[in-house]
Amino acid sequence: MTRSLAPKLVLAAALAALGCAGARRDGAGAAPNAASGEAGAPAAAAAPRDGLPPIIDRELIFGDPEISGARLSPDGAWLAFLRPLDGTRNVWVKPVDAPFEQAKPVTADTARPVPAYFWSWDSRFILFVQDRGGDENFDVFAVDPRAPPGPGAKVPPARGLTELKGVRAEIYEVPKARPGIVYVGLNDRDARWHDLYEIEIATGKRTLLRRNDQRFVSWTFDLDGRLRLGTRVTEQGDTEILRVDPAGMKKVYGCTVLEDCSAVRFDPDGRRAYLVSNRGAGDLVRLSLLDVQTGVEEVVASDPERRVDLVAPVFSEATDRLVGTVYDDERLRFHWTDPGYAADHAALQARFPDRDVVIESSTRDDRLWLVSVKADVEPGEVQLFDRTTKKVTEQYRLRERLPRADLARMQAIRYPSSDGLEIRAFLTLPVGVPAKALPLVVLPHGGPWWRDSWRYHPLAQFLANRGYAVLQPNFRGSTGYGKRFVDAGNRQWGDRMQDDLTWGVRHLVAQGTVDPKRVGIMGGSYGGYATLAGVTFTPDLYAAAVAIVAPSSLITLLETIPPYWEAGRVVFHTRMGDPNTPEGRAQLERQSPLNHVAAIRTPLQIVQGANDPRVKKSESDQIVVALRERGFPVEYLVAPDEGHGFQRPVNNMAAFASAERFLAKHLGGRFQADMPPAVARRLQELTVDPATVEAPRRAAPAAGRR
């Protein structure tokens, strides 16, 4: 249960984590046919649609699944999972062999779905996190699933381990050797830095272990639960890994601001730690063993095909030894070093061909695996595998009612960009119609230090079902393809990173797959920025755009990053541009869509969470005001109870109902005309009249910031 990830990747990728989680409202164009749910298509929208499968109800895609997110207890006695309780996703438990009908809830949140949970190593407690309205100031709670409900309650009482308003908890470690303890970081003393605490799960007793006044971002414990390493980011943006000694701390490893390195966990020998790194001449992220006394690094694993970064190492719960590594190429690739793991995974893979078999959790003795069987057209079949008897027992299918036969396949494609750089992307084509002159929605991912992968993608499937081709480019700056590809995106927001999208559209148009007059763009976070950049820097390319939690000014974005991203400030300045230098500021101003609103002529919809700590609501407000002052119509949706992306299903369904109607008007696709009364009411509540939006005041950078 280690939480020590590469600090720079975490800080940067955080900008993407909820990429395209919410959307939109209707716009101008041909009047929709309410009876059929299809837009009155202009002459350019004459592509045949008779062969499309039936419209899939958006609730089947974006509503809460009946069962999801299951995890085995370490002792193998219990299965926990997520299921709605009174309309909100909560944690439930059942004996592992019992039917789901005998499950009982153990949390009863009503305001927001439970986003994440896990078991303590002794299987006594379930720990879960929750924030307030999407503010990402997460608290940690613990509940005993065997305890009876409190008086008048449906669930056992939960203990708040870190309930501090305005404070963000970071979980560093749940040590197997000390199962009653959790190591947590809290930024209550200084919002920029997390002090290290030990918390007793049963009592909530909190003990300060380390006051963080040296820019530490993570800590690594050995298998006995002893603090051994600390990782910090220097004022120059470099990463240092230090050994914790009685006499102080000593640097044993480091990498530069444009490299990544982080400790993962200790080897059972207690002398060496596993780390992931791309330091030095090598291009790809690799797995190494680091001698924490001598600093000697021994490379253990890297992609045998030399194509992509390491995604994750896999360790045995029983022995704590490395058993394999995972790589994300055009499909997931598993490389096993343990013969038993290799044989069992191969048997499962043979049982479920053309699927990715992923081990989601396992028991402490490695006897039981809970595996997900996934594909582009399969959200997930969850199976329980007994490694002793080799018995496979289906637990549930994620989104059981979703018609798999009507889902669209995702294919990997490649094309050259403006400077000849090869861009890898995924293309999803609608089912049942020829791949000719189709309307297209470009769907850039968030981050931008992130990537899209071959998988079930709800938004891509939603759009393909409505008749659109969907392009998901892994533009330069995307992670997973080596540091040279990431570095190719340095200071290229709106420039060559945007070219990578534009040339993808041109590639599909040249093939005859896409109608150049019916191209839209839709994205969240960095993808939202790319959407705004698309309609400002290439205004003739797009006929409709939906920008979700979208930065409109790179200057104000950098001025308002959360205080706990302070360690990543230099990374942002290095990869995006430094607003503290004349040339850097001029570059960022030039790349900011807010400064080019006069170029916009594409119908535009903007979607925002009011409590977003990453891309503040002011980013959307200011471009809405600028467009209003220019007299250009814009549609604006704001969810008062959401942050960086939408988590509440009713908000997602309302926003996507608006988005599909908006896209249908301008691109000629289909849309679902009806919606439940609760969703219709919510859409009305989310819709903001641009005339009522106030121009945000320019806030000064927080004290103590560079």
Secondary structure, 3 states (H helix, E strand, C coil): CCCCCCHHHHHHHHHHCCCCCCCCCCCCCCCEECCCCEECCCHHHCCCCCCCCCCCCHHHHHCCCCCEEEEECCCCCEEEEEEEECCEEEEEEEECCCCHHHCEECCCCCCCCCCEEEECCCCCCEEEEECCCCCCCCEEEEECCCCCCCCCCCCCCEEECCCCCCCCEEEEECCCCCCCEEEEEEEEEECCEEEEEEEECCCCCEEEEECCCCCEEEEEECCCCCEEEEEEECCCCCEEEEEEECCEEEEEEEECCCCCEEEEEECCCCCEEEEEECCCCCCCCEEEEEECCCCCEEEEECCCCCCCCEEEEEECCCCCCEEEEEEECCCEEEEECCHHHHHHHHHHHHHCCCCEEEEEEECCCCCEEEEEEEECCEEEEEEEEECCCCCEEEEEECCCCCCHHHCCCEEEEEEECCCCCEEEEEEECCCCCCCCCEEEEECCCCCCCCCCCCCCCHHHHHHHHCCCEEEEEECCCCCCCCHHHHHCCCCCCCCHHHHHHHHHHHHHHHCCCEEEEEEEEEEECHHHHHHHHHHHHCCCCCCEEEEECCCCCHHHHHHCCCHHHHHHHHHHHHHCCCCCCHHHHHHHHHCCHHHHHHHCCCCEEEEEECCCCCCCHHHHHHHHHHHHHHCCCCEEEEECCCCCCCCCHHHHHHHHHHHHHHHHHHHCCECCCCCCHHHHHHHHHHEECHHHCCCCCCCCCCCCCC
